[in-house]
Amino acid sequence: MDSLSVDGLLKFLSFFMFCISFSSSLNPDGLSLLALKAAIVEDPTQALISWADSDSTPCRWTGIICDHTHQRVTSISLSSKNLTGYIPSEIGALSFLMFLDLSQNSFSGPLPHHVATLQNLVHLDISSNNFNGSLPESLSNLTHLTGTLNLSYNAFSGEIPPSFGQFPVMVSLDLRHNNLTGKIPLVGSLLNQGPTAFSGNPYLCGFPLSTPCTEPEAQNPRFLNNPQKPEKDGVSSNGIVENRKVNGGAVTVL
């Protein structure tokens, strides 16, 4: 190998090592946030201009709060920043994250299941965006949620997963104004939600909404607790004549 080739190789290796050193100066949480920044295609107010890979941590970046001990990201608050983009899978690497608020923006696409790996999350608000697709069943893995789970004013479709009943009872669930369909599962903490949590979904039915499903008796737990509700001459409220019998506290249509 001639001297020119050796010199060129050494320069390349020096540049390569510099790039490695430069890219690794930012801690892993910062790199995950840079992946989020890269997934944002419009930032008209330059809200993320302070998110620079030349920093060692992201703790002084706009909208970011870290814990003082480990310098790990605990809060992302980017509400009303006019951001357009999507949530990348790298968000799931923020293992210390407790608070995530991306509301009032123009994020779109499905909600990645990686969000469900944020085991320390207590508050999640992605309301008033353009998220679509089905509600991830895996969100029920967020067992530390104690505050808000706000998915309202998006374009989520499909049925509400029964696993959503596994959220702690103190969680304030908001699914308003999406494209959800089918019966509201009558399980767990979903029984504690009022009708407001589900309003604005025209094809959603059942308790606690006033919109009946095809078998309203099976959807209203108050009726199940009082199966001998009187009917006039065997005529149900929808005008259909039915023969009924009570069997172990449940109503059977013959």
ABEGO torsion letter per residue (X at the ends): XBAAAAAAAAAAAAAAAAAAAAAAABBAAAAAAAAAAAABABBAAGAAAABBAABABAAABBGBBBBAAAGBBABBBABGAGBBEBBBAAAAABAABABBBABGBABBEBBBAAAAABAABABBBABGBABBEBBBAAAAABAABABBBBABGBABBEBBBAAAAABBAABBBBABGBABBEBBBBBEAAAABBAAAABGBAABBEOABABBBABAAAABAAAAABAABBBBGGBBAAGBBBBBBBBGGBBBBX
